[in-house]
Each structure stands twice: as structure tokens, then as C-alpha cells.
Amino acid sequence: MQREKLLLYMLGIGLFGLFVWGFVEIIEEWKENEIKQFDDTAFHIIHSTRTGNVTEFMSDLTQLGGITWIVLMVIIVAMGFTLLKEWKSSLFILLTNGLGGAFNWLLKEWFKEIDQHLSRS
């Protein structure tokens, strides 16, 4: 049981590291303006499949990524763990989501500063 938990933690840390590395690589390419071709291609592919139903579905799906839904789901999951007397899991869910939200806010502020700096140039 302990070995399985350790493997899961290591897998989680490895995936986190992989995602951070990927994020840094994307930002580096974005800074060097090398990602424009990829963005243009993705935009044209998505635009070509656009219909009224797809647009409505994607708008609804986007709402699920809003702060209200995320906070609500985190609270529900944390309450579920608390009811099952899984205190560590409840605390882990609350802590990781809180720290993730703070990191997200910091990144948005950082990109806002970069965007303002680029628009002045």
C-alpha cells in the first residue's frame, strides 16, 4: 500500500515537472514569435469546424472552467473526503487548489506586465 502511494506521488511529481517544462518551452517559443504558425493553423482548423451547436456547447463547456464552478467542485470534493474522515485528502485538495489558484493569479499578473511592456515597444 505504501509503495503504491509512493509511486503515485512520484508519478504526480513527474507529470507536474513535465507540464512545467512544456509550459516553459511554449513561453520561450512565444517570446521568440516561433509559435505564430502553430497558432494560425490551430485557429483555421477550429474555425472550419465551427457551427452554432458547437459554439453553444463550447460556451457551456467554458463556463465549467470558471472560478465559481471550480471552487464549488473543490468544496464538494473536500466535504466528501471530510465526511469519509479522510482529513489528509481533504486538506490536500484544498491546499493544492488554493496554491494552484494563487499561481494562476501570479501568472496572469506576469503576462499582463509582459503584454503592457510589449505594447509600449
FENHU-V21130 format. One record per helix or strand of 3 or more residues. SS is the DSSP state (a for helix, b for strand). FROM is the first residue (numbers start at 1). TO is the last residue. If there is no record, write none. Layout:
SS & FROM & TO
SS & FROM & TO
//
This chain:
a & 2 & 31
a & 36 & 48
a & 52 & 63
a & 67 & 83
a & 87 & 120
//
